[in-house]
Amino acid sequence: MLRWLLTSPEVMRGQLDRLQTVVGVPNIRFGILPLGVPLATTPQNSFQMYDDVAIVETFVGETTHRDDEAAAYAKAIDRLWNDAVTGEEARRLIVHAAKDLPT
């Protein structure tokens, strides 16, 4: 969502700047799913994993999944991480997104 203009370009620039600061921080795993490349898994909604619990967010609310359903989300995360770019490549995508914002 680096390129979705969900707020003003000025606010977005600040958010993108902050994202750059977490690239390379040892206790943060940061990756970006790049545009224009095939993905093994299509992200359809947001979700978070907390140990063996998946919290799924949709337009109608939030649901909690455990056991086999949570394991399916954990596998989806693994597939998404395989397609994500990290480190300096992620930083490069952030910088390009910021440069492409309207003035």
C-alpha positions as CSV (number, residue, x, y, z in Angstrom):
1,M,0.0,0.0,0.0
2,L,3.0,2.3,-0.5
3,R,1.3,3.7,-3.6
4,W,-2.3,4.0,-2.3
5,L,-2.8,7.6,-1.6
6,L,-5.0,7.1,1.5
7,T,-4.1,10.5,3.0
8,S,-2.5,13.8,1.7
9,P,0.8,13.5,-0.1
10,E,2.5,15.4,2.8
11,V,1.3,13.0,5.4
12,M,2.1,10.0,3.2
13,R,5.6,11.3,2.7
14,G,6.1,11.4,6.5
15,Q,4.7,7.9,6.8
16,L,7.1,6.6,4.1
17,D,10.0,8.3,5.8
18,R,9.2,6.5,9.0
19,L,9.0,3.2,7.3
20,Q,12.5,3.7,6.0
21,T,13.7,3.9,9.6
22,V,12.6,0.4,10.5
23,V,14.4,-1.2,7.5
24,G,17.3,-3.1,9.0
25,V,16.3,-2.7,12.7
26,P,17.3,-6.1,14.2
27,N,14.2,-6.8,16.1
28,I,11.8,-5.9,13.3
29,R,11.0,-8.1,10.3
30,F,10.0,-5.7,7.5
31,G,9.1,-6.7,4.0
32,I,7.1,-5.3,1.0
33,L,5.2,-7.2,-1.6
34,P,6.2,-5.5,-4.7
35,L,3.8,-4.4,-7.5
36,G,4.0,-6.1,-10.9
37,V,5.3,-9.5,-9.8
38,P,3.5,-12.8,-9.5
39,L,2.7,-13.8,-6.0
40,A,2.2,-17.3,-4.6
41,T,-0.6,-16.1,-2.4
42,T,-3.0,-13.2,-3.2
43,P,-3.5,-11.0,-0.1
44,Q,-7.2,-10.6,0.2
45,N,-7.6,-8.9,3.6
46,S,-5.4,-8.0,6.5
47,F,-4.6,-10.3,9.3
48,Q,-2.2,-10.6,12.2
49,M,-0.7,-13.6,13.9
50,Y,-0.1,-13.8,17.6
51,D,1.7,-17.1,18.3
52,D,-1.0,-19.6,17.3
53,V,-3.9,-17.2,16.9
54,A,-4.9,-15.4,13.7
55,I,-6.9,-12.2,13.9
56,V,-8.5,-11.4,10.5
57,E,-9.9,-8.0,9.6
58,T,-12.5,-7.4,7.0
59,F,-15.0,-4.6,6.2
60,V,-17.6,-6.2,8.5
61,G,-15.4,-6.9,11.5
62,E,-12.7,-8.9,13.1
63,T,-12.6,-12.7,13.6
64,T,-10.3,-14.8,15.6
65,H,-9.0,-18.2,14.4
66,R,-7.2,-20.9,16.2
67,D,-5.9,-24.4,15.5
68,D,-6.1,-25.5,11.9
69,E,-7.5,-22.2,10.6
70,A,-4.7,-20.3,12.3
71,A,-2.2,-22.7,10.9
72,A,-3.6,-21.9,7.4
73,Y,-2.9,-18.2,8.0
74,A,0.6,-19.0,9.2
75,K,1.3,-20.9,6.0
76,A,0.0,-17.9,4.0
77,I,2.4,-15.7,5.9
78,D,5.3,-18.0,4.9
79,R,4.3,-17.8,1.3
80,L,4.0,-14.0,1.4
81,W,7.4,-13.7,3.0
82,N,8.9,-15.8,0.2
83,D,7.6,-13.1,-2.3
84,A,8.5,-10.1,-0.1
85,V,11.5,-7.8,-0.6
86,T,13.5,-6.8,2.4
87,G,16.5,-4.7,3.4
88,E,17.9,-2.2,0.9
89,E,15.5,-3.4,-1.9
90,A,12.5,-2.6,0.4
91,R,14.1,0.8,1.2
92,R,14.5,1.5,-2.5
93,L,10.8,0.8,-3.1
94,I,9.9,3.2,-0.3
95,V,12.1,5.9,-1.7
96,H,10.7,5.6,-5.2
97,A,7.1,5.7,-3.8
98,A,7.9,8.9,-1.9
99,K,9.5,10.5,-5.0
100,D,6.4,9.6,-7.1
101,L,4.0,11.4,-4.8
102,P,2.3,14.5,-6.2
103,T,3.6,17.8,-4.9
